[in-house]
Amino acid sequence: MEILAKRLRGLREEKGLTQKDLAQTLGLNSKSTITNYEQNTRDPDYETLIKIAKFFEVSIDYLLGLTDKR
């Protein structure tokens, strides 16, 4: 899910958030979780994917690269 990694990083940077900020906002254990998502070494579970989409006000289809429409 390389597209998810790129889009997550882009959305985070648009909001001016650090990986640590985003991890805390999403209720994740550490910044390394976001690092893993952005480096495409780990995929978020469904619950986390939903949290990401809601926080950034984008669709899951957008995050997964199924559409370019946010």
SULCORCOR-V751430 format. One record per residue. N is the residue number from 0. RES is the residue in one letter. PHI is phi in degrees with one decimal (none if undefined). D_LAST is the distance of its C-alpha to the last C-alpha in whole Angstrom. Layout:
<<N,RES,PHI,D_LAST> <N,RES,PHI,D_LAST>>
This chain:
<<0,M,none,17> <1,E,-59.4,17> <2,I,-63.8,13> <3,L,-60.4,13> <4,A,-59.0,15> <5,K,-67.0,14> <6,R,-69.1,10> <7,L,-61.6,12> <8,R,-62.0,15> <9,G,-60.9,12> <10,L,-64.0,11> <11,R,-62.1,14> <12,E,-66.9,16> <13,E,-58.5,14> <14,K,-85.6,15> <15,G,70.8,18> <16,L,-98.7,19> <17,T,-83.1,21> <18,Q,-62.0,21> <19,K,-63.8,24> <20,D,-58.0,22> <21,L,-65.2,19> <22,A,-58.9,21> <23,Q,-64.3,23> <24,T,-61.1,20> <25,L,-85.9,19> <26,G,74.8,23> <27,L,-93.6,24> <28,N,-65.9,27> <29,S,-157.3,27> <30,K,-63.6,25> <31,S,-63.3,26> <32,T,-64.2,23> <33,I,-65.8,20> <34,T,-56.0,22> <35,N,-62.7,23> <36,Y,-62.1,19> <37,E,-72.7,18> <38,Q,-93.8,21> <39,N,61.3,21> <40,T,-103.1,24> <41,R,-154.0,23> <42,D,-105.9,20> <43,P,-69.9,19> <44,D,-74.2,20> <45,Y,-58.2,18> <46,E,-61.3,19> <47,T,-69.2,18> <48,L,-59.7,14> <49,I,-64.4,14> <50,K,-60.7,15> <51,I,-62.8,13> <52,A,-60.6,10> <53,K,-65.4,11> <54,F,-61.3,13> <55,F,-88.6,9> <56,E,55.1,8> <57,V,-128.5,5> <58,S,-83.8,6> <59,I,-64.8,9> <60,D,-57.8,8> <61,Y,-64.5,5> <62,L,-58.9,8> <63,L,-87.2,11> <64,G,83.2,10> <65,L,-80.0,10> <66,T,-149.6,8> <67,D,-96.0,6> <68,K,-81.6,4> <69,R,-68.3,0>>
